[in-house]
Amino acid sequence: MINETTRRNPEHHSHKTEERIFSVRDNLGTETLLVNASQDLASISDIATHLAFEIDGPQRNVALGICRMIDGVQLLVDKVLDEAHPTA
């Protein structure tokens, strides 16, 4: 989790490396990280959309809300990716 201390001092981590279950390899480029984040968001969106059409009532509204939030985050990632690595 990124907190204000981590933003100011990237060397400071809220969890020790040995306590983490997952980690991100060092020296991955921004484009690689953003592309992977974008692909993960697309997968999560597909799962949430499928779920939304399998359920009814308030739970469906929650699932659709999650889909909308994912779409918004996807737009942010796409914008950063486009600005950092524009295509010709």
N, C-alpha and C positions, 0 to 999 in steps of 0.2 A: 504494500500500500504506500502510495506517495503522500507524504505529509510535508508541511512547510520546512522542516529541518532537512528532509531529503532533497527538496527543491534547491535549497541554498547550498547544501553540501552533498553532492551525489555519492560521495564515499560513505556517508552515514546511511546505514540500512536499519529499518525497524526490526528486522529478523535476521538472526545469524544464518549464514548460508547452509550450515549443516542442519538447521531446523526446517528448512524448506522442503516441500515435496517436489515442486516444480521450479525450474529456473530458466532463464533465457541465456543462451550462449553469449559470451563477450564478443565484441568486434563484428557484430552483425550490422550491416548498413541500415540507414533509415528506410530506404526503399524496401528492403527485404522485410523489415519489421512491419511496415505499413501494409505491404501486400499480404502478409500472413494475417494481420489483424483484419483486413478487409475480407479475406476468404473465411476466416472464423465467424465474422459477423454475418456473412451470407449464409453459412451453415446454421447458425443459431436462428436466423430469421426464418429459414425453411422449416426448422423444427417447431418454432412458435406458431407459424402460419398453419402448419399441419394440425397442431394441437387445437388451435382456435376453431377449426372446422370440424373437430371431433367432439366438442363440448358445447353446451348451451348455457344461457343465463349469464349471471354475473361473472362466472369463471371465464366465459368466452370473452367478455369485455376486458378482463384482465389480460388474457392472452393477446388480444388485439392491441391493447395498450403497450404491451411489451414489444410487439411487432413495430409499432410506430416509433417507440424509443430507439429500437435497433436501427430503423431506417434513418433516424436523425443522426445517430452516431456514425453510421455508414457514410452519410453525406460529409460529416466532419473529416473522417479519415480520407475519403476521396479527394476533398479539397486540399488537404495537406499534401497528399501524394502528388496531385496535379501541380501544386505550387513548387514542391521540392524537386520533382522530376517531370517537367513538362514534356509532352510528346511532340514530335515535329509536325 
